[in-house]
Amino acid sequence: MATEASALLELLDVLWGRGQEAVPAPVPPSQLRALTVIDEREHVNLRDLGEALGSTPPSVSRLCDRLEAAGLVQRSRATANRREVEVRLSRSGRSVLASVRAARSRELETVLTCLSREQRRALFDGLAAFRDAAAAHTRPEHPDRRERSSGGASVSDIA
């Protein structure tokens, strides 16, 4: 099951990349991920952005320099703590992100039209269950994360 899921993710990555490349000025994956995090967390500070991206403070600062130079984000001092810097999407950043998301959706729609209604329903139900399980599993306090990292059951043990 894990092998099939990996193969599927590789195919989705190809479709995802096509959507990303379809916009007039393609944005590198690292910058696109940052834009997505910033969009999800309105007025995120650099520390929280770094944690979400798994990056060091100097890397996040350089990434934001590039995004700001491209006109995709705006940085400002936080109102609650003037020592913190907040980042938010600019109008151009929102537009780029919307374009990428629309192109990705078109790529996925093309594939989904090849499935029957029943297959799409089964896929939706399965993906929703997987999303919920993955979200729970990625929370630091989730007990399965501690068990798996200390030798608990794997997907292949269950399948």
C-alpha positions as CSV (number, residue, x, y, z in Angstrom):
1,M,0.0,0.0,0.0
2,A,2.8,2.4,0.8
3,T,4.5,1.7,-2.5
4,E,1.3,2.4,-4.4
5,A,0.8,5.6,-2.4
6,S,4.4,6.7,-3.2
7,A,3.9,6.0,-6.9
8,L,0.7,8.1,-6.8
9,L,2.4,10.9,-5.1
10,E,5.1,11.0,-7.7
11,L,2.4,11.3,-10.4
12,L,0.6,14.0,-8.5
13,D,4.0,15.8,-8.2
14,V,4.2,15.8,-12.0
15,L,0.7,17.2,-12.3
16,W,1.4,19.7,-9.5
17,G,4.5,20.9,-11.2
18,R,2.7,21.4,-14.5
19,G,0.3,23.6,-12.7
20,Q,3.1,25.6,-11.2
21,E,4.8,26.0,-14.5
22,A,1.6,27.2,-16.2
23,V,1.7,30.6,-14.7
24,P,3.4,33.4,-16.7
25,A,6.3,33.8,-14.3
26,P,6.9,30.5,-12.6
27,V,7.8,30.6,-8.9
28,P,10.4,28.2,-7.5
29,P,8.9,25.5,-5.3
30,S,10.5,26.8,-2.1
31,Q,9.0,30.3,-2.7
32,L,5.6,28.8,-3.6
33,R,5.6,26.8,-0.4
34,A,6.4,30.0,1.6
35,L,3.6,31.9,-0.2
36,T,1.2,29.1,0.7
37,V,2.2,29.2,4.4
38,I,1.9,32.9,4.5
39,D,-1.5,32.7,2.9
40,E,-2.7,30.1,5.4
41,R,-1.4,32.2,8.4
42,E,-2.3,35.8,7.8
43,H,0.5,38.2,9.1
44,V,2.9,35.3,10.0
45,N,6.2,36.3,11.7
46,L,9.5,35.1,10.4
47,R,10.1,32.6,13.3
48,D,6.7,30.9,12.7
49,L,7.3,30.9,8.9
50,G,10.7,29.3,9.5
51,E,9.1,26.6,11.8
52,A,6.4,25.9,9.2
53,L,9.0,25.6,6.4
54,G,11.6,23.7,8.5
55,S,14.2,26.4,7.8
56,T,16.7,28.3,9.7
57,P,16.2,32.0,10.5
58,P,18.9,33.1,8.0
59,S,17.4,31.0,5.2
60,V,13.9,32.4,5.9
61,S,15.2,35.9,5.9
62,R,16.9,35.4,2.5
63,L,13.8,33.7,1.1
64,C,11.7,36.7,2.2
65,D,14.3,39.0,0.7
66,R,13.7,37.3,-2.7
67,L,9.9,37.2,-2.3
68,E,9.8,40.9,-1.4
69,A,12.2,41.8,-4.3
70,A,9.8,40.0,-6.6
71,G,6.9,42.0,-5.2
72,L,5.1,38.9,-3.8
73,V,5.2,39.7,-0.1
74,Q,5.4,42.7,2.2
75,R,7.2,42.8,5.5
76,S,6.3,45.1,8.4
77,R,6.9,45.4,12.1
78,A,4.4,43.5,14.2
79,T,1.9,45.7,16.1
80,A,2.0,43.6,19.2
81,N,5.8,43.3,19.4
82,R,7.8,45.9,17.4
83,R,10.9,43.6,17.4
84,E,9.1,41.0,15.3
85,V,8.7,41.2,11.6
86,E,5.5,40.0,10.0
87,V,5.1,38.9,6.4
88,R,1.9,39.0,4.4
89,L,1.1,38.4,0.7
90,S,1.1,41.4,-1.6
91,R,-1.7,41.8,-4.2
92,S,0.8,40.3,-6.7
93,G,1.6,37.4,-4.4
94,R,-2.1,36.6,-4.0
95,S,-2.5,36.7,-7.8
96,V,0.4,34.4,-8.4
97,L,-0.9,31.9,-5.8
98,A,-4.4,32.0,-7.2
99,S,-3.0,31.4,-10.7
100,V,-1.0,28.4,-9.6
101,R,-3.9,27.0,-7.7
102,A,-6.2,27.4,-10.7
103,A,-3.7,25.8,-13.1
104,R,-3.2,22.9,-10.6
105,S,-6.9,22.4,-10.4
106,R,-7.2,22.3,-14.1
107,E,-4.5,19.6,-14.3
108,L,-6.3,17.5,-11.6
109,E,-9.8,18.0,-13.2
110,T,-8.4,16.6,-16.5
111,V,-7.5,13.4,-14.7
112,L,-10.6,13.3,-12.6
113,T,-12.9,13.4,-15.7
114,C,-11.4,10.0,-16.6
115,L,-13.1,8.4,-13.5
116,S,-16.7,7.4,-13.1
117,R,-18.9,9.1,-10.6
118,E,-18.5,6.2,-8.2
119,Q,-14.8,6.2,-8.6
120,R,-14.6,9.9,-7.9
121,R,-16.8,9.4,-4.8
122,A,-14.6,6.6,-3.5
123,L,-11.5,8.7,-4.2
124,F,-12.9,11.6,-2.3
125,D,-13.9,9.5,0.7
126,G,-10.5,7.8,0.8
127,L,-8.6,11.1,0.4
128,A,-10.6,12.8,3.1
129,A,-9.9,9.9,5.5
130,F,-6.2,10.0,4.6
131,R,-6.0,13.7,5.1
132,D,-7.6,13.5,8.5
133,A,-5.2,10.7,9.5
134,A,-2.2,12.5,8.2
135,A,-3.2,15.7,9.9
136,A,-3.6,13.9,13.2
137,H,-0.3,12.0,12.7
138,T,1.7,15.2,12.0
139,R,0.7,16.9,15.2
140,P,3.6,16.8,17.6
141,E,1.5,15.6,20.5
142,H,0.0,12.7,18.6
143,P,0.8,9.4,20.4
144,D,1.3,7.4,17.2
145,R,4.2,9.7,16.2
146,R,6.0,8.8,19.4
147,E,5.2,5.1,18.9
148,R,6.3,5.0,15.3
149,S,9.5,6.9,16.0
150,S,10.3,4.3,18.8
151,G,9.6,1.2,16.6
152,G,5.8,1.0,16.4
153,A,3.8,-0.6,13.7
154,S,4.3,0.5,10.1
155,V,1.8,0.8,7.2
156,S,3.2,-2.5,5.8
157,D,2.5,-4.2,9.1
158,I,-1.2,-3.2,8.9
159,A,-1.8,-3.7,5.1
